[in-house]
């Protein structure tokens, strides 16, 4: 996980969002509070929607529906 997060930083990613168990992913810096302004297509339980900033402040003012990153290219 740490290697993947470091690679994401190298590629210029500012934030990472995932669906998972906070007690597990907390150790990698993910938490529910950081993802509080986000929504996700159903049937995802929003209590499992977690986020981590790779750049400090990257989640500031970020809100709305999460979508697949490759759709940004369309």
N, CA, C and O atoms as a CHARMM CRD file, in Angstrom:
* protein
*
  296
    1    1 UNK  N      0.82100  -1.18700   0.00000 PROA 1      0.00000
    2    1 UNK  CA     0.00000   0.00000   0.00000 PROA 1      0.00000
    3    1 UNK  C      0.87200   1.26000   0.00000 PROA 1      0.00000
    4    1 UNK  O      0.60400   2.19800  -0.75200 PROA 1      0.00000
    5    2 UNK  N      1.89500   1.28700   0.82500 PROA 2      0.00000
    6    2 UNK  CA     2.73700   2.48100   0.89600 PROA 2      0.00000
    7    2 UNK  C      3.45300   2.73500  -0.43600 PROA 2      0.00000
    8    2 UNK  O      3.60500   3.88300  -0.85300 PROA 2      0.00000
    9    3 UNK  N      3.88900   1.66200  -1.09700 PROA 3      0.00000
   10    3 UNK  CA     4.52200   1.80800  -2.39500 PROA 3      0.00000
   11    3 UNK  C      3.56300   2.36100  -3.43800 PROA 3      0.00000
   12    3 UNK  O      3.93700   3.19700  -4.26000 PROA 3      0.00000
   13    4 UNK  N      2.34800   1.89800  -3.39700 PROA 4      0.00000
   14    4 UNK  CA     1.33300   2.37200  -4.33900 PROA 4      0.00000
   15    4 UNK  C      1.01100   3.83900  -4.09700 PROA 4      0.00000
   16    4 UNK  O      0.86200   4.60800  -5.04700 PROA 4      0.00000
   17    5 UNK  N      0.90300   4.22900  -2.83400 PROA 5      0.00000
   18    5 UNK  CA     0.63000   5.63100  -2.51900 PROA 5      0.00000
   19    5 UNK  C      1.79300   6.52500  -2.94900 PROA 5      0.00000
   20    5 UNK  O      1.58000   7.63300  -3.44300 PROA 5      0.00000
   21    6 UNK  N      2.99800   6.05000  -2.76500 PROA 6      0.00000
   22    6 UNK  CA     4.17000   6.82500  -3.19400 PROA 6      0.00000
   23    6 UNK  C      4.18200   6.96200  -4.71700 PROA 6      0.00000
   24    6 UNK  O      4.50100   8.02800  -5.24300 PROA 6      0.00000
   25    7 UNK  N      3.84100   5.90200  -5.41400 PROA 7      0.00000
   26    7 UNK  CA     3.77700   5.95300  -6.88400 PROA 7      0.00000
   27    7 UNK  C      2.70300   6.93500  -7.34600 PROA 7      0.00000
   28    7 UNK  O      2.90300   7.66700  -8.31500 PROA 7      0.00000
   29    8 UNK  N      1.57600   6.95000  -6.66000 PROA 8      0.00000
   30    8 UNK  CA     0.50800   7.90000  -6.99100 PROA 8      0.00000
   31    8 UNK  C      1.01900   9.33500  -6.83700 PROA 8      0.00000
   32    8 UNK  O      0.73200  10.18500  -7.68100 PROA 8      0.00000
   33    9 UNK  N      1.76600   9.61000  -5.77800 PROA 9      0.00000
   34    9 UNK  CA     2.36700  10.94100  -5.58200 PROA 9      0.00000
   35    9 UNK  C      3.31100  11.28000  -6.74600 PROA 9      0.00000
   36    9 UNK  O      3.27300  12.38500  -7.28700 PROA 9      0.00000
   37   10 UNK  N      4.15200  10.31700  -7.11700 PROA 10     0.00000
   38   10 UNK  CA     5.10000  10.52900  -8.21400 PROA 10     0.00000
   39   10 UNK  C      4.38500  10.85400  -9.52600 PROA 10     0.00000
   40   10 UNK  O      4.89200  11.61600 -10.35000 PROA 10     0.00000
   41   11 UNK  N      3.21000  10.26800  -9.70600 PROA 11     0.00000
   42   11 UNK  CA     2.42600  10.49200 -10.92800 PROA 11     0.00000
   43   11 UNK  C      1.60000  11.77100 -10.86500 PROA 11     0.00000
   44   11 UNK  O      0.91000  12.11900 -11.82400 PROA 11     0.00000
   45   12 UNK  N      1.67300  12.47100  -9.73100 PROA 12     0.00000
   46   12 UNK  CA     0.97200  13.74200  -9.61400 PROA 12     0.00000
   47   12 UNK  C     -0.41900  13.67400  -9.03000 PROA 12     0.00000
   48   12 UNK  O     -1.14300  14.66900  -9.05100 PROA 12     0.00000
   49   13 UNK  N     -0.81400  12.52100  -8.50600 PROA 13     0.00000
   50   13 UNK  CA    -2.12700  12.43400  -7.87100 PROA 13     0.00000
   51   13 UNK  C     -2.11700  13.29100  -6.61300 PROA 13     0.00000
   52   13 UNK  O     -1.10900  13.36100  -5.91100 PROA 13     0.00000
   53   14 UNK  N     -3.23100  13.93700  -6.33300 PROA 14     0.00000
   54   14 UNK  CA    -3.35300  14.79600  -5.15700 PROA 14     0.00000
   55   14 UNK  C     -4.09400  14.12200  -4.00700 PROA 14     0.00000
   56   14 UNK  O     -3.91100  14.47100  -2.84100 PROA 14     0.00000
   57   15 UNK  N     -4.92700  13.16000  -4.35400 PROA 15     0.00000
   58   15 UNK  CA    -5.77000  12.49200  -3.34500 PROA 15     0.00000
   59   15 UNK  C     -6.11100  11.09100  -3.81500 PROA 15     0.00000
   60   15 UNK  O     -6.04600  10.78900  -5.00700 PROA 15     0.00000
   61   16 UNK  N     -6.47700  10.23300  -2.85900 PROA 16     0.00000
   62   16 UNK  CA    -6.92600   8.87300  -3.17300 PROA 16     0.00000
   63   16 UNK  C     -8.19800   8.62100  -2.37900 PROA 16     0.00000
   64   16 UNK  O     -8.28200   8.95800  -1.19800 PROA 16     0.00000
   65   17 UNK  N     -9.17700   8.03100  -3.03200 PROA 17     0.00000
   66   17 UNK  CA   -10.45000   7.66700  -2.40600 PROA 17     0.00000
   67   17 UNK  C    -10.62500   6.17200  -2.57300 PROA 17     0.00000
   68   17 UNK  O    -10.34300   5.61800  -3.63600 PROA 17     0.00000
   69   18 UNK  N    -11.09200   5.52000  -1.51700 PROA 18     0.00000
   70   18 UNK  CA   -11.38100   4.09000  -1.61000 PROA 18     0.00000
   71   18 UNK  C    -12.57100   3.72900  -0.74300 PROA 18     0.00000
   72   18 UNK  O    -12.98300   4.49300   0.13000 PROA 18     0.00000
   73   19 UNK  N    -13.11000   2.55500  -1.00200 PROA 19     0.00000
   74   19 UNK  CA   -14.18900   2.00000  -0.18000 PROA 19     0.00000
   75   19 UNK  C    -13.57600   0.86400   0.61400 PROA 19     0.00000
   76   19 UNK  O    -13.06500  -0.09700   0.04000 PROA 19     0.00000
   77   20 UNK  N    -13.62400   0.97300   1.93400 PROA 20     0.00000
   78   20 UNK  CA   -13.00700  -0.04800   2.76500 PROA 20     0.00000
   79   20 UNK  C    -13.31800   0.15100   4.23100 PROA 20     0.00000
   80   20 UNK  O    -14.11800   1.01100   4.59900 PROA 20     0.00000
   81   21 UNK  N    -12.68400  -0.64300   5.05800 PROA 21     0.00000
   82   21 UNK  CA   -12.87800  -0.60000   6.50200 PROA 21     0.00000
   83   21 UNK  C    -11.90400   0.39300   7.13000 PROA 21     0.00000
   84   21 UNK  O    -10.68900   0.20500   7.05900 PROA 21     0.00000
   85   22 UNK  N    -12.43500   1.44300   7.74200 PROA 22     0.00000
   86   22 UNK  CA   -11.58000   2.47500   8.32200 PROA 22     0.00000
   87   22 UNK  C    -10.58400   1.93500   9.34100 PROA 22     0.00000
   88   22 UNK  O     -9.43200   2.37000   9.33200 PROA 22     0.00000
   89   23 UNK  N    -10.97200   0.99600  10.22900 PROA 23     0.00000
   90   23 UNK  CA    -9.98100   0.48600  11.18300 PROA 23     0.00000
   91   23 UNK  C     -8.75000  -0.13600  10.50400 PROA 23     0.00000
   92   23 UNK  O     -7.65000  -0.08400  11.05500 PROA 23     0.00000
   93   24 UNK  N     -8.92800  -0.71200   9.33500 PROA 24     0.00000
   94   24 UNK  CA    -7.79400  -1.28500   8.60800 PROA 24     0.00000
   95   24 UNK  C     -6.99500  -0.19900   7.89000 PROA 24     0.00000
   96   24 UNK  O     -5.77500  -0.13100   8.04500 PROA 24     0.00000
   97   25 UNK  N     -7.66300   0.65300   7.10600 PROA 25     0.00000
   98   25 UNK  CA    -6.98400   1.62800   6.25500 PROA 25     0.00000
   99   25 UNK  C     -6.48800   2.86100   7.00700 PROA 25     0.00000
  100   25 UNK  O     -5.72700   3.65400   6.45300 PROA 25     0.00000
  101   26 UNK  N     -6.90700   3.03300   8.25600 PROA 26     0.00000
  102   26 UNK  CA    -6.44900   4.14400   9.07700 PROA 26     0.00000
  103   26 UNK  C     -4.91900   4.18400   9.14100 PROA 26     0.00000
  104   26 UNK  O     -4.31800   5.25700   9.09500 PROA 26     0.00000
  105   27 UNK  N     -4.30200   3.02100   9.24700 PROA 27     0.00000
  106   27 UNK  CA    -2.83600   2.95400   9.36500 PROA 27     0.00000
  107   27 UNK  C     -2.11200   3.52800   8.15200 PROA 27     0.00000
  108   27 UNK  O     -0.93200   3.86900   8.23600 PROA 27     0.00000
  109   28 UNK  N     -2.81000   3.63700   7.03300 PROA 28     0.00000
  110   28 UNK  CA    -2.22300   4.19400   5.81600 PROA 28     0.00000
  111   28 UNK  C     -2.63100   5.65700   5.60200 PROA 28     0.00000
  112   28 UNK  O     -2.27800   6.27000   4.59500 PROA 28     0.00000
  113   29 UNK  N     -3.37600   6.19800   6.56000 PROA 29     0.00000
  114   29 UNK  CA    -3.76900   7.60100   6.49900 PROA 29     0.00000
  115   29 UNK  C     -5.13900   7.88400   5.91800 PROA 29     0.00000
  116   29 UNK  O     -5.49700   9.04600   5.72300 PROA 29     0.00000
  117   30 UNK  N     -5.92000   6.83600   5.63200 PROA 30     0.00000
  118   30 UNK  CA    -7.27300   7.02200   5.10700 PROA 30     0.00000
  119   30 UNK  C     -8.24800   7.18900   6.25900 PROA 30     0.00000
  120   30 UNK  O     -8.09600   6.55800   7.30500 PROA 30     0.00000
  121   31 UNK  N     -9.25100   8.04200   6.06700 PROA 31     0.00000
  122   31 UNK  CA   -10.29900   8.15500   7.08200 PROA 31     0.00000
  123   31 UNK  C    -11.59600   8.66100   6.46000 PROA 31     0.00000
  124   31 UNK  O    -11.61100   9.21600   5.36100 PROA 31     0.00000
  125   32 UNK  N    -12.65000   8.45900   7.17600 PROA 32     0.00000
  126   32 UNK  CA   -13.98300   8.84900   6.71500 PROA 32     0.00000
  127   32 UNK  C    -14.14300  10.36300   6.71600 PROA 32     0.00000
  128   32 UNK  O    -14.76000  10.92400   5.81100 PROA 32     0.00000
  129   33 UNK  N    -13.59700  11.01600   7.71200 PROA 33     0.00000
  130   33 UNK  CA   -13.77000  12.46500   7.82200 PROA 33     0.00000
  131   33 UNK  C    -13.23200  13.19100   6.58800 PROA 33     0.00000
  132   33 UNK  O    -13.84500  14.15300   6.12600 PROA 33     0.00000
  133   34 UNK  N    -12.11900  12.75400   6.06100 PROA 34     0.00000
  134   34 UNK  CA   -11.52800  13.38000   4.87400 PROA 34     0.00000
  135   34 UNK  C    -12.44700  13.23100   3.66100 PROA 34     0.00000
  136   34 UNK  O    -12.43200  14.07500   2.76500 PROA 34     0.00000
  137   35 UNK  N    -13.24400  12.16600   3.62800 PROA 35     0.00000
  138   35 UNK  CA   -14.15800  11.90800   2.51300 PROA 35     0.00000
  139   35 UNK  C    -15.56800  12.42200   2.76800 PROA 35     0.00000
  140   35 UNK  O    -16.47400  12.14200   1.98400 PROA 35     0.00000
  141   36 UNK  N    -15.76800  13.16200   3.84400 PROA 36     0.00000
  142   36 UNK  CA   -17.10900  13.55600   4.27800 PROA 36     0.00000
  143   36 UNK  C    -17.93400  14.24700   3.19400 PROA 36     0.00000
  144   36 UNK  O    -19.14200  14.02000   3.13600 PROA 36     0.00000
  145   37 UNK  N    -17.35300  15.06800   2.34700 PROA 37     0.00000
  146   37 UNK  CA   -18.10800  15.79900   1.33300 PROA 37     0.00000
  147   37 UNK  C    -18.38700  15.01300   0.06600 PROA 37     0.00000
  148   37 UNK  O    -18.99700  15.53400  -0.86800 PROA 37     0.00000
  149   38 UNK  N    -17.94200  13.75900   0.02600 PROA 38     0.00000
  150   38 UNK  CA   -18.07300  12.95900  -1.19200 PROA 38     0.00000
  151   38 UNK  C    -19.30900  12.07500  -1.16900 PROA 38     0.00000
  152   38 UNK  O    -19.80900  11.70300  -0.10700 PROA 38     0.00000
  153   39 UNK  N    -19.78300  11.75200  -2.34400 PROA 39     0.00000
  154   39 UNK  CA   -20.85500  10.77900  -2.52100 PROA 39     0.00000
  155   39 UNK  C    -20.30900   9.70500  -3.45400 PROA 39     0.00000
  156   39 UNK  O    -19.29600   9.91600  -4.12100 PROA 39     0.00000
  157   40 UNK  N    -20.97400   8.56000  -3.50200 PROA 40     0.00000
  158   40 UNK  CA   -20.51200   7.44500  -4.31600 PROA 40     0.00000
  159   40 UNK  C    -21.73500   6.70800  -4.83100 PROA 40     0.00000
  160   40 UNK  O    -22.72800   6.58600  -4.11500 PROA 40     0.00000
  161   41 UNK  N    -21.68000   6.21200  -6.06700 PROA 41     0.00000
  162   41 UNK  CA   -22.83100   5.47800  -6.60100 PROA 41     0.00000
  163   41 UNK  C    -23.23300   4.31900  -5.69500 PROA 41     0.00000
  164   41 UNK  O    -22.38400   3.62800  -5.13300 PROA 41     0.00000
  165   42 UNK  N    -24.51200   4.12500  -5.56900 PROA 42     0.00000
  166   42 UNK  CA   -25.05300   3.05100  -4.74000 PROA 42     0.00000
  167   42 UNK  C    -24.69800   1.70800  -5.36600 PROA 42     0.00000
  168   42 UNK  O    -24.54500   1.63900  -6.58500 PROA 42     0.00000
  169   43 UNK  N    -24.56500   0.67100  -4.60900 PROA 43     0.00000
  170   43 UNK  CA   -25.01600   0.46200  -3.23800 PROA 43     0.00000
  171   43 UNK  C    -23.92600   0.64300  -2.18200 PROA 43     0.00000
  172   43 UNK  O    -23.98800  -0.01100  -1.14100 PROA 43     0.00000
  173   44 UNK  N    -22.94300   1.49400  -2.40500 PROA 44     0.00000
  174   44 UNK  CA   -21.86000   1.68000  -1.44400 PROA 44     0.00000
  175   44 UNK  C    -22.37600   2.31500  -0.15800 PROA 44     0.00000
  176   44 UNK  O    -23.12400   3.29200  -0.18200 PROA 44     0.00000
  177   45 UNK  N    -21.96000   1.73900   0.95900 PROA 45     0.00000
  178   45 UNK  CA   -22.24600   2.30600   2.27500 PROA 45     0.00000
  179   45 UNK  C    -21.29100   3.48300   2.46300 PROA 45     0.00000
  180   45 UNK  O    -20.07800   3.28200   2.52100 PROA 45     0.00000
  181   46 UNK  N    -21.81100   4.70100   2.56000 PROA 46     0.00000
  182   46 UNK  CA   -20.96200   5.88300   2.64400 PROA 46     0.00000
  183   46 UNK  C    -20.08900   5.90800   3.89200 PROA 46     0.00000
  184   46 UNK  O    -19.10700   6.64800   3.93700 PROA 46     0.00000
  185   47 UNK  N    -20.42300   5.12100   4.89600 PROA 47     0.00000
  186   47 UNK  CA   -19.56500   5.02800   6.07900 PROA 47     0.00000
  187   47 UNK  C    -18.25600   4.32100   5.76200 PROA 47     0.00000
  188   47 UNK  O    -17.31700   4.37000   6.55500 PROA 47     0.00000
  189   48 UNK  N    -18.18600   3.66900   4.61700 PROA 48     0.00000
  190   48 UNK  CA   -16.97100   2.96200   4.19800 PROA 48     0.00000
  191   48 UNK  C    -16.18300   3.74300   3.14200 PROA 48     0.00000
  192   48 UNK  O    -15.15100   3.27300   2.66300 PROA 48     0.00000
  193   49 UNK  N    -16.66400   4.91800   2.78500 PROA 49     0.00000
  194   49 UNK  CA   -15.98400   5.75400   1.80400 PROA 49     0.00000
  195   49 UNK  C    -14.88600   6.54100   2.53000 PROA 49     0.00000
  196   49 UNK  O    -15.17100   7.36800   3.39600 PROA 49     0.00000
  197   50 UNK  N    -13.64500   6.27200   2.16700 PROA 50     0.00000
  198   50 UNK  CA   -12.48700   6.84400   2.85300 PROA 50     0.00000
  199   50 UNK  C    -11.62800   7.63000   1.86400 PROA 50     0.00000
  200   50 UNK  O    -11.66200   7.38100   0.65900 PROA 50     0.00000
  201   51 UNK  N    -10.86700   8.57200   2.38900 PROA 51     0.00000
  202   51 UNK  CA    -9.98900   9.35000   1.52000 PROA 51     0.00000
  203   51 UNK  C     -8.68000   9.66900   2.23900 PROA 51     0.00000
  204   51 UNK  O     -8.59400   9.64200   3.46700 PROA 51     0.00000
  205   52 UNK  N     -7.67400   9.97000   1.43700 PROA 52     0.00000
  206   52 UNK  CA    -6.36100  10.37500   1.94800 PROA 52     0.00000
  207   52 UNK  C     -5.83300  11.47300   1.03200 PROA 52     0.00000
  208   52 UNK  O     -5.88400  11.34500  -0.19200 PROA 52     0.00000
  209   53 UNK  N     -5.32800  12.54500   1.62100 PROA 53     0.00000
  210   53 UNK  CA    -4.67400  13.59200   0.85900 PROA 53     0.00000
  211   53 UNK  C     -3.21800  13.19100   0.62000 PROA 53     0.00000
  212   53 UNK  O     -2.50400  12.83200   1.55600 PROA 53     0.00000
  213   54 UNK  N     -2.79200  13.25400  -0.62200 PROA 54     0.00000
  214   54 UNK  CA    -1.38300  13.02200  -0.93000 PROA 54     0.00000
  215   54 UNK  C     -0.62100  14.33900  -0.92600 PROA 54     0.00000
  216   54 UNK  O      0.60600  14.36700  -0.82300 PROA 54     0.00000
  217   55 UNK  N     -1.36900  15.42200  -1.04000 PROA 55     0.00000
  218   55 UNK  CA    -0.82800  16.76800  -0.97200 PROA 55     0.00000
  219   55 UNK  C     -1.68800  17.51000   0.04900 PROA 55     0.00000
  220   55 UNK  O     -2.91200  17.52800  -0.07500 PROA 55     0.00000
  221   56 UNK  N     -1.07100  18.11500   1.04300 PROA 56     0.00000
  222   56 UNK  CA    -1.81900  18.76400   2.11400 PROA 56     0.00000
  223   56 UNK  C     -2.82500  19.76200   1.55000 PROA 56     0.00000
  224   56 UNK  O     -2.48300  20.61500   0.73000 PROA 56     0.00000
  225   57 UNK  N     -4.06200  19.64100   2.00100 PROA 57     0.00000
  226   57 UNK  CA    -5.13400  20.51400   1.55500 PROA 57     0.00000
  227   57 UNK  C     -5.82600  20.06700   0.28400 PROA 57     0.00000
  228   57 UNK  O     -6.71600  20.76500  -0.20300 PROA 57     0.00000
  229   58 UNK  N     -5.44300  18.92100  -0.27300 PROA 58     0.00000
  230   58 UNK  CA    -5.98200  18.46700  -1.56100 PROA 58     0.00000
  231   58 UNK  C     -7.47300  18.14700  -1.51800 PROA 58     0.00000
  232   58 UNK  O     -8.12500  18.11900  -2.56200 PROA 58     0.00000
  233   59 UNK  N     -8.01700  17.90800  -0.34300 PROA 59     0.00000
  234   59 UNK  CA    -9.45200  17.61900  -0.24200 PROA 59     0.00000
  235   59 UNK  C    -10.26500  18.86100   0.13500 PROA 59     0.00000
  236   59 UNK  O    -11.49100  18.79500   0.23200 PROA 59     0.00000
  237   60 UNK  N     -9.59100  19.98200   0.34500 PROA 60     0.00000
  238   60 UNK  CA   -10.28800  21.21500   0.69700 PROA 60     0.00000
  239   60 UNK  C    -11.25500  21.59700  -0.42700 PROA 60     0.00000
  240   60 UNK  O    -10.86000  21.72900  -1.58500 PROA 60     0.00000
  241   61 UNK  N    -12.50100  21.76900  -0.07100 PROA 61     0.00000
  242   61 UNK  CA   -13.54800  22.17800  -1.01000 PROA 61     0.00000
  243   61 UNK  C    -13.85500  21.12800  -2.07800 PROA 61     0.00000
  244   61 UNK  O    -14.51300  21.44200  -3.06900 PROA 61     0.00000
  245   62 UNK  N    -13.39200  19.88500  -1.89700 PROA 62     0.00000
  246   62 UNK  CA   -13.73400  18.80900  -2.83100 PROA 62     0.00000
  247   62 UNK  C    -15.02200  18.16400  -2.33400 PROA 62     0.00000
  248   62 UNK  O    -15.11600  17.75700  -1.17600 PROA 62     0.00000
  249   63 UNK  N    -16.00100  18.07600  -3.20800 PROA 63     0.00000
  250   63 UNK  CA   -17.27600  17.46600  -2.82400 PROA 63     0.00000
  251   63 UNK  C    -17.96000  16.93100  -4.07100 PROA 63     0.00000
  252   63 UNK  O    -17.55800  17.21400  -5.19900 PROA 63     0.00000
  253   64 UNK  N    -18.99700  16.15500  -3.83400 PROA 64     0.00000
  254   64 UNK  CA   -19.79300  15.63700  -4.93200 PROA 64     0.00000
  255   64 UNK  C    -19.57000  14.16000  -5.20600 PROA 64     0.00000
  256   64 UNK  O    -18.94100  13.44500  -4.42600 PROA 64     0.00000
  257   65 UNK  N    -20.10100  13.73200  -6.32800 PROA 65     0.00000
  258   65 UNK  CA   -20.08100  12.32500  -6.69900 PROA 65     0.00000
  259   65 UNK  C    -18.69700  11.90000  -7.19100 PROA 65     0.00000
  260   65 UNK  O    -18.09100  12.56400  -8.03200 PROA 65     0.00000
  261   66 UNK  N    -18.21800  10.80200  -6.65900 PROA 66     0.00000
  262   66 UNK  CA   -16.95900  10.20900  -7.11900 PROA 66     0.00000
  263   66 UNK  C    -17.24200   9.50100  -8.43800 PROA 66     0.00000
  264   66 UNK  O    -18.26400   8.83100  -8.58500 PROA 66     0.00000
  265   67 UNK  N    -16.33200   9.65300  -9.39200 PROA 67     0.00000
  266   67 UNK  CA   -16.48600   8.94400 -10.65800 PROA 67     0.00000
  267   67 UNK  C    -15.15900   8.31300 -11.03400 PROA 67     0.00000
  268   67 UNK  O    -14.10800   8.67700 -10.50700 PROA 67     0.00000
  269   68 UNK  N    -15.22200   7.38400 -11.93100 PROA 68     0.00000
  270   68 UNK  CA   -13.99600   6.71400 -12.38800 PROA 68     0.00000
  271   68 UNK  C    -13.08700   7.72100 -13.05100 PROA 68     0.00000
  272   68 UNK  O    -13.53300   8.53100 -13.86400 PROA 68     0.00000
  273   69 UNK  N    -11.79700   7.67300 -12.70000 PROA 69     0.00000
  274   69 UNK  CA   -10.86000   8.66600 -13.20600 PROA 69     0.00000
  275   69 UNK  C    -10.72500   8.66000 -14.71500 PROA 69     0.00000
  276   69 UNK  O    -10.48600   9.71200 -15.30800 PROA 69     0.00000
  277   70 UNK  N    -10.87000   7.50600 -15.35900 PROA 70     0.00000
  278   70 UNK  CA   -10.65900   7.46400 -16.80600 PROA 70     0.00000
  279   70 UNK  C    -11.78000   8.15300 -17.55400 PROA 70     0.00000
  280   70 UNK  O    -11.63000   8.42600 -18.74500 PROA 70     0.00000
  281   71 UNK  N    -12.88900   8.44500 -16.91200 PROA 71     0.00000
  282   71 UNK  CA   -13.95600   9.18200 -17.58700 PROA 71     0.00000
  283   71 UNK  C    -13.57100  10.63900 -17.80400 PROA 71     0.00000
  284   71 UNK  O    -14.17100  11.31700 -18.63700 PROA 71     0.00000
  285   72 UNK  N    -12.57800  11.12900 -17.06700 PROA 72     0.00000
  286   72 UNK  CA   -12.12100  12.50300 -17.24600 PROA 72     0.00000
  287   72 UNK  C    -11.51800  12.70300 -18.63000 PROA 72     0.00000
  288   72 UNK  O    -11.46000  13.83000 -19.12200 PROA 72     0.00000
  289   73 UNK  N    -11.07600  11.64600 -19.25100 PROA 73     0.00000
  290   73 UNK  CA   -10.43800  11.73600 -20.56500 PROA 73     0.00000
  291   73 UNK  C    -11.44000  11.77000 -21.70500 PROA 73     0.00000
  292   73 UNK  O    -11.07700  12.05600 -22.84600 PROA 73     0.00000
  293   74 UNK  N    -12.70600  11.47800 -21.40300 PROA 74     0.00000
  294   74 UNK  CA   -13.74000  11.40900 -22.46000 PROA 74     0.00000
  295   74 UNK  C    -14.32700  12.77500 -22.71400 PROA 74     0.00000
  296   74 UNK  O    -15.20700  12.92100 -23.56200 PROA 74     0.00000
